[in-house]
Amino acid sequence: MLLLPKFDYEEPKSLQEALRIFSELKGKAKVIAGGTDLIVNMKKGIVAPACVVSLRRIGPLSVVDTKKTVIEIGSHVTVSELASSGFLAAALPVLAKAAATLGSPLIRNRATIGGNIVTARPAADLPPALMVLGAKVELKSKGKKRTVPLDGFFTGPGSTVMDDDEVLTKIVTPGIPPFTGTDYVKLMHRATLEIAIVAVASRITLDGPAGPIKDARIVLNAVAPKAVHAVSAERFLLGERPSEELFTEAARRAMDDASPIDDIRGGAAYRREMVGILTKRALSKALDEVRGRETRGAR
Ligand SMILES: Cc1cc2nc3c(=O)[nH]c(=O)nc-3n(C[C@H](O)[C@H](O)[C@H](O)COP(=O)(O)OP(=O)(O)OC[C@H]3O[C@@H](n4cnc5c(N)ncnc54)[C@H](O)[C@@H]3O)c2cc1C
């Protein structure tokens, strides 16, 4: 069994205190949130921080704030909370659905939304759902704050635009506009405790009850160095009336937008094929959701 290397441990009670530690230790400290990635990587010797800083005592980081015009999710909110929140199931169903597919109950109880984003795995489940929502992340360091759209946050596998002294404090996302549906479809070798072979998050917004598509977002997971928009498929859908033929052609274009590789979980050709199938399914489910919302609203 692999043993953890020695490290200092801090549990600051305020964000200011945490930011001071990161500023002083200049790259030698790392946040520990749920620890489901960090501890594994420390045991494997991939990372060896001199100091590990827990955020668990910083209360505001564990809160979902629904009082503003946008929804703010603290970075320390767990994946279980995302998956089981009645509010999020209604307001941001794509996020709740993606959260419910992540790992197992044990992992979901520990893993946090912030950790799933910062770890920047090309197959991480929450970023695609947040990207179709148009989410941004708030990054804070001592005396500084910036907000970065998630679309521009990832730079490659395991890498992001974050500086060593920055903490991801919250995720900010607009709610879902009228006549909008979303979905997250994940292909796995087994039904649980499995990283995606391919996954697709979708969102379509219609221009009225039967109107053409005025906004389309498709984010592909595990088929590029980071989660990516299927840009040509998204463009193709704009202004069109939804139909099975339309979604079939969009799915074909999404296959061209993917750049999968062969790895232990699947071959590149198989993955590309699955992008087509999952994209069509995710678009159809998003359309069903638009219609379901309208029917519920009309009652
Ligand atoms: C058995 C198993 C199954 C899994 N299955 C899945 C799966 O199906 N889908 C999936 O997406 N992932 C899966 N994972 C990966 C993992 O659970 C997630 O990536 C998890 O969300 C990481 O969150 P955490 O809170 O545990 O982060 P940690 O492990 O605590 O941290 C991860 C990294 O992010 C940094 N970090 C964390 N929070 C912050 C913050 N607020 N600010 C700055 N830096 C921060 C840490 O310093 C560290 O570098 C699995 C892991 C295991 C062990």
The ligand as an ORCA input file, in Angstrom:
! r2SCAN-3c Opt
* xyz 0 1
  C     -13.216      5.794     -7.186
  C     -13.323      7.122     -7.858
  C     -14.307      7.312     -8.835
  C     -14.423      8.546     -9.479
  N     -15.389      8.705    -10.436
  C     -15.512      9.905    -11.064
  C     -16.514     10.105    -12.060
  O     -17.313      9.228    -12.390
  N     -16.586     11.330    -12.641
  C     -15.727     12.353    -12.321
  O     -15.854     13.432    -12.879
  N     -14.760     12.184    -11.386
  C     -14.640     11.000    -10.762
  N     -13.655     10.822     -9.815
  C     -12.707     11.934     -9.565
  C     -13.005     12.826     -8.365
  O     -13.899     12.282     -7.435
  C     -13.384     14.216     -8.753
  O     -12.496     14.837     -9.645
  C     -13.642     15.115     -7.533
  O     -14.742     15.894     -7.907
  C     -12.509     16.010     -7.012
  O     -13.059     16.826     -5.993
  P     -12.458     16.832     -4.523
  O     -13.307     17.750     -3.733
  O     -12.309     15.448     -4.002
  O     -11.058     17.492     -4.839
  P      -9.646     17.275     -4.131
  O      -9.162     15.891     -4.386
  O      -9.679     17.755     -2.738
  O      -8.803     18.298     -5.011
  C      -8.544     18.063     -6.370
  C      -7.609     19.167     -6.897
  O      -8.298     20.416     -6.942
  C      -7.676     21.385     -6.076
  N      -8.774     22.108     -5.461
  C      -9.898     21.576     -4.918
  N     -10.744     22.551     -4.539
  C     -10.144     23.711     -4.851
  C     -10.533     25.088     -4.722
  N     -11.711     25.445     -4.224
  N      -9.659     26.044     -5.136
  C      -8.466     25.704     -5.658
  N      -8.054     24.425     -5.824
  C      -8.892     23.448     -5.431
  C      -6.830     20.582     -5.119
  O      -5.724     21.333     -4.628
  C      -6.400     19.414     -5.985
  O      -5.331     19.816     -6.803
  C     -13.530      9.609     -9.145
  C     -12.557      9.415     -8.149
  C     -12.436      8.192     -7.512
  C     -11.401      8.014     -6.449
*
